[in-house]
Every structure is written in C-alpha cells, then in structure tokens.
Amino acid sequence: SRRLSDRPREASNLRSFYIHNNDNFDDNGYKQNSRVVCPTWCLLNRRLVCALSMIFSLVIVLVATLSVEKNQNDDLTPWPPIGGNGKMPTVDNNNGGGMDFEKFNRIKDRILEHQISHASTLEDTNSSQYKALTWLVRDDKRQLDLISIDDEGIGLTGSDVDLEETLFQRYALAVLWYQTTTLDIVKATSTSSMVVSDSNPFDNTIEGETSDASSTLSQNDITWKTSTNWLSDKGLCVWHGITCHPYETTGVKFDGDFHVAILNLTDNNVNGVLPNEVFTAFVKMNVLDLSRNELAGSIGREIGRLIDLQDLFLSSNHFTGVIPNEIGNLGSLFNLYINDNNIRGSIPSRIGELTKLRGVSMFDNKIEGRIPDEIGNLKDIVALYLDTNKLTGQIPTTIGKLTKMVDLRLRVNNLSGTIPTELGALGNLETLYLDTNTKLGGRIPRELSNLVKATEIHLYQNSLTGPLPSELGMLDGLLYLYIDSNELTGPIPEEWGGMKDLEQLFVNGNQLSGEIPITIRGMESLHYLRANDNQLSGELPSDIGKMLKMEYIYLEDNDIQGSVPSQLGELSKLKLLHLDGNDLTGDMPSQVCRLKTNFYLVDLSAKNNDDGFACTCCTSQ
C-alpha cells in the first residue's frame, strides 16, 4: 500500500534537432596507394635495356596478380545474406552472382582506416561484419561505392565525404541486422546471465557458466517485431526506426541515404550483443533508443565517438560490464537512460563533464562505489535516478548545487553517513527517495522544510535518530511522508497539523512517544495513517473524527489509554481500524460498530493488553 511515484522516468519528448554544418574529419589522412619506383640504373644511358627490363617486370607482376585473384575466387564461398523481409534477396546478376573483390577490399580498407570495425571481424567469414560487407558489395541493389584516391593521396572533399560516411552507415546498419537476427551469432554472443571478464570489462566474450536459455533459442525468438525496408533496395532513411537529417523536424521521410539523426528500435525484440559499429559509423547521430529489447554484452568504449548524441536510451535490456569512461566525451548529451540492466562497476567521475544532462537514469543495476562529487556539476539536471544499486559512501553534499532538480532517487543502496543539510537548497525538488539505506543515520535535517514544492519524501527503513523536525509542518503541499522503520524519538509535532494536503503519513516502527496532537485534524486530506509500533500514550483525540477522508488507521502496539471516542463513527469512508496492543478501557462505541454494517469498515481489531476493553463487533478478538 505504500505509494511509489508513478512519475514517468523516461524523457517526455525529444527535442527538435538541427543540422550541424561543421564536419569532423580524421586527422590521420587517407591511405596512399603503392607507387612503382624506377630503379636507379635506369637513369643511365641504357634506355633499351631499361625499357625491356621494365616490360618484363610488368608482365611478371600482371601474371602474379591474376593468379592470386583466381585463387581468392576459388577459395571464397559467397555467403547468401537474408534480406530485411526475411527472404533471400535477389543476387546481382550484373556480376554473374560473383563478388567484386576490388570493391570489397576498397571499402574494407576504408572501413578499417576510419576504425569503423576491427580487422579481425572483417576477416572472419562467419562474422556479422563480413556478412554485412558482402551484402553491401554484392547484393545491395543501391550499389554505393567509394571513389579511388589517386596516387598523390589527395583526400575526399564535399559530396564524396558525404557518400563515404553514408556508405559506412549502411554497412553499420547491416552489421546490426546480422548481429541480432542471425541465430548462430545470437546464440554465441547472448545469454541471460552474461559474466564479463574482470581483466577486460569491455570484452563482450562470455566467461564461466552461461544460461541454457540461449541454446534453446529459435529463429522466431529473435525475429524483430518490425523490420520494414531493412536490407532492401530502399534508402536507409526509410528503414524502420531510422530518421535522417534534416528531415527529423518535418516528419517526412525520403528514400535516400543521408546522415542518420535518430536510430529508434525500442521494444522491437532486438537480441544479441550490440555491435560497436552502432557507435563508430554515425558521426551525426542525435538519438539512440534501443530500450526494452533483449540486448546483452557490455557498452563499448567506442560510444565516446558519438559526440553529437543528445539522447541515449539503453534501458530494460541485459547489458553487463561497466559504464565506459569515454561516456565523458558525449558533451551534447541531454538524457542518459541505462536503467534496468546488469551494469556493474562505479559511476565514472567524468559524468561531471556532461553539463547539458537533464535526465540520468541508472536504477536497477549493480553499480557500486561512491556517487562522485562531480555529479554536482550537472547544473541543468532535472531527474537523477540511482536507486536499487549497490552504491556506498555518503551522499555528496555537491548534490545541493543541483537547484533545478525535480526528482531525486537514491533508495535501496548501501549509502551511509547522514542526510546532507545541503539538500534543503533544492527548491524545485518534488520527489525525494532516500529510503532503504540501512546505514544512513543521523537526524532528519530541518532544512528539508525548504523543499516547498515537495510532494513526496521517502526516508523509511534507514537508521535515522532524534526527534521529528517541527519545521516539516511548513510543507503544506506535501502528499506522502514516509519516515517509518527508523529509530526516531519524541512526539509527533503539533506543527505537523499544517500539512493540509498530506494523504499518507507513515511514522510506524520508531520510538515515538507522547500524545497524538489534536492539531492532527489539520491534515484534512489524510486517508492513510500508520503510527503503530511506537510508544505513543494518552487518549485518542476526538478530533480524529473530523478527518472525513480517513480510510486506514493503524495505531496498534502503543501505550494509548482511555476510551475510544465515539466521534470515530463519523469516518464514513473508514475501511480499517487497528487498536490492538494498547491500554484502552470501556466498550467499542456503537457508532464505530455501525460503520461495519452501514459503510465500508471491514477490518476492525482492538484486542488490548488486559480485559478492560470490550469489542463485540471486532472482526478479530
């Protein structure tokens, strides 16, 4: 019955994106072709001998080259790729169904030069990279190609660069397709409980025991829900989930191969390990959304190359490994959502370099270590979700600098120390979850009364001590206050009656004492009161009968004395009343008993410490 906020943890919308005119180029330059160098003796006066020698040498080179090419054609078995519609594509008959190895090697060399893929993957005929390049060269009907760089090593310019980069994109998307739809590859790389090597946390290989789930996968299990136009003769801009520049702002899709702005395959049953080509080939990508899929493996450090990325959504998958330090390169990032995975390790301190971040969501992982102080550099952040991890250490005081924060959740960790008073500076904060950190102690800071926009404060199941701050009564907009299961002492402050909008108050499981203040009637919206398992004394205030929205009252196991006020019979919405384990006297008023027969009361119990109290209408004796 405890309320957990239903505030959506996902970005509410994606901002409009614009074309960036400044391109980023590799500083290493392009690969130069080999040159024929004339030997020095040809420069002497032996022109005829020189000419004959060179002709003879060229003939030998030509024969050797043809022989090698023939052997390559004889040894290579063309791999028949599967098209995006699940059917075998038509082989390009213009080349007799064969492979243009000159084109294959030309594109391969350029892919390696730009570090789009690793050489070992392109040499493995069973890899998704080799299959993708084979499709691009042999079976892709668009037949995009790269121009040859001349012997002087002059680089590409203008539209030639655009062609090169969009060709890399088409290749990378093909890699993603084969990596996640080829059954043998998915079986070899994915498992529901992947163990990543400690010596190389960025290695996607599996160590130790693997789940039997991957061995029972079928092709139907890994089929994408939607794959319209993938690996077809259409431009990649009309493939499912792809939006290109500059058309992401108009909603109109064009059949072309332009720069990818958005790759969105959310909730599409994408399986297997995410290939690094997704990070290396899209120089102008703004949004990557692969959330709610079945992706596994680690997040590669190559992600640092997506320097224009503004939104990263990888939540609700099976990612393992650590958060790469290169995440600090993504200086344009607004949203970082990697929650609901199996990510471990610590939060990199470089996260403090992402000063444009507005949403950070890492909950439900296995992240450990301290929350870095650099988190305080995220001055524009609105939501920070680090809950349900294994974080340790103290809550950084630098969080108090995040004055735009609306939603802060650090619950269910191993945090220790005290609640920083600096949190009182978060004047825009609406939701504060610090509960279930059993080593978090000290007093509840009175500075939390400055959170004038707060609607939820969760401090339960900690080790908090000391009295309840009376200043919290100033939070007249607070709806939910949970401070139960601590070691708090003293009375319930009279000032708390000022929380007129409060709907749920949980103070049970503490060492509170004194009488329930009559000012509690000021909590006119309260419908759920849990104050059981304390040391409250005195008589029940009759003014509780004026709290007409009350539905649940738990006051058992206290030291409450006297009679039950008949005014409780005015609570026509009451469903539960627990008064067991007190020192009540007299009889249960008939007005209260009538709530069972005429209204909604279904759970009434008042078994007391002696026989001085009688309740003939109680549901449990």
C-alpha positions, 0 to 999 in steps of 0.5 A: 500500500505504500505509494511509489511515484508513478512519475514517468522516468523516461524523457517526455519528448525529444527535442527538435534537432538541427543540422550541424554544418561543421564536419569532423574529419580524421586527422590521420589522412587517407591511405596512399596507394603503392607507387612503382619506383624506377630503379636507379640504373635506369637513369643511365644511358641504357634506355633499351635495356631499361625499357625491356627490363621494365616490360618484363617486370610488368608482365611478371607482376600482371601474371602474379596478380591474376593468379592470386585473384583466381585463387581468392575466387576459388577459395571464397564461398559467397555467403547468401545474406537474408534480406530485411523481409526475411527472404533471400534477396535477389543476387546481382546478376550484373556480376554473374552472382560473383563478388567484386573483390576490388570493391570489397577490399576498397571499402574494407580498407576504408572501413578499417582506416576510419576504425569503423570495425576491427580487422579481425571481424572483417576477416572472419567469414562467419562474422556479422561484419563480413556478412554485412560487407558482402551484402553491401558489395554484392547484393545491395541493389543501391550499389554505393561505392567509394571513389579511388584516391589517386596516387598523390593521396589527395583526400575526399572533399564535399559530396564524396565525404558525404557518400563515404560516411553514408556508405559506412552507415549502411554497412553499420546498419547491416552489421546490426541486422546480422548481429541480432537476427542471425541465430548462430551469432545470437546464440554465441554472443547472448545469454541471460546471465552474461559474466564479463571478464574482470581483466577486460570489462569491455570484452563482450566474450562470455566467461564461466557458466552461461544460461541454457536459455540461449541454446534453446533459442529459435529463429522466431525468438529473435525475429524483430517485431518490425523490420520494414525496408531493412536490407532492401533496395530502399534508402536507409532513411526509410528503414524502420526506426531510422530518421535522417537529417534534416528531415527529423523536424518535418516528419517526412521521410525520403528514400535516400541515404543521408546522415542518420539523426535518430536510430529508434528500435525500442521494444522491437525484440532486438537480441544479441550483443550490440555491435560497436559499429552502432557507435563508430559509423554515425558521426551525426547521430542525435538519438539512440533508443534501443530500450526494452529489447533483449540486448546483452554484452557490455557498452563499448568504449567506442560510444565516446565517438558519438559526440553529437548524441543528445539522447541515449536510451539503453534501458530494460535490456541485459547489458553487463560490464561497466559504464565506459569512461569515454561516456565523458566525451558525449558533451551534447548529451541531454538524457542518459537512460541505462536503467534496468540492466546488469551494469556493474562497476562505479559511476565514472567521475567524468559524468561531471563533464556532461553539463547539458544532462537533464535526465540520468537514469541508472536504477536497477543495476549493480553499480557500486562505489561512491556517487562522485562529487562531480555529479554536482556539476550537472547544473541543468539536471532535472531527474537523477535516478540511482536507486536499487544499486549497490552504491556506498559512501555518503551522499555528496553534499555537491548534490545541493548545487543541483537547484533545478532538480525535480526528482531525486532517487537514491533508495535501496543502496548501501549509502551511509553517513547522514542526510546532507543539510545541503539538500534543503537548497533544492527548491524545485525538488518534488520527489525525494527517495532516500529510503532503504539505506540501512546505514544512513543515520543521523537526524532528519535535517530541518532544512528539508522544510525548504523543499516547498514544492515537495510532494513526496519524501521517502526516508523509511527503513534507514537508521535515522535518530532524534526527534521529528523536525517541527519545521516539516509542518511548513510543507503544506503541499506535501502528499506522502511522508514516509519516515517509518522503520527508523529509530526516531524519538519524541512526539509527533509535532503539533506543527505537523497539523499544517500539512493540509494536503498530506494523504499518507503519513507513515511514522510506524516502527520508531520510538515515538512517544507522547500524545497524538496532537489534536492539531492532527485534524489539520491534515484534512486530506489524510486517508492513510495513517500508520503510527503503530509500533511506537510508544505513543500514550494518552487518549485518542483525540476526538478530533480524529473524527473530523478527518472525513477522508480517513480510510486506514488507521493503524495505531496498534502496539502503543501505550494509548489509554482511555476510551475510544471516542465515539466521534470515530463513527463519523469516518464514513469512508473508514475501511480499517481500524487497528487498536490492538496492543494498547491500554484502552478501557470501556466498550467499542462505541456503537457508532464505530460498530455501525460503520461495519454494517452501514459503510465500508469498515471491514477490518476492525481489531482492538484486542488490548493488553488486559480485559478492560476493553470490550469489542463485540463487533471486532472482526478479530478478538 
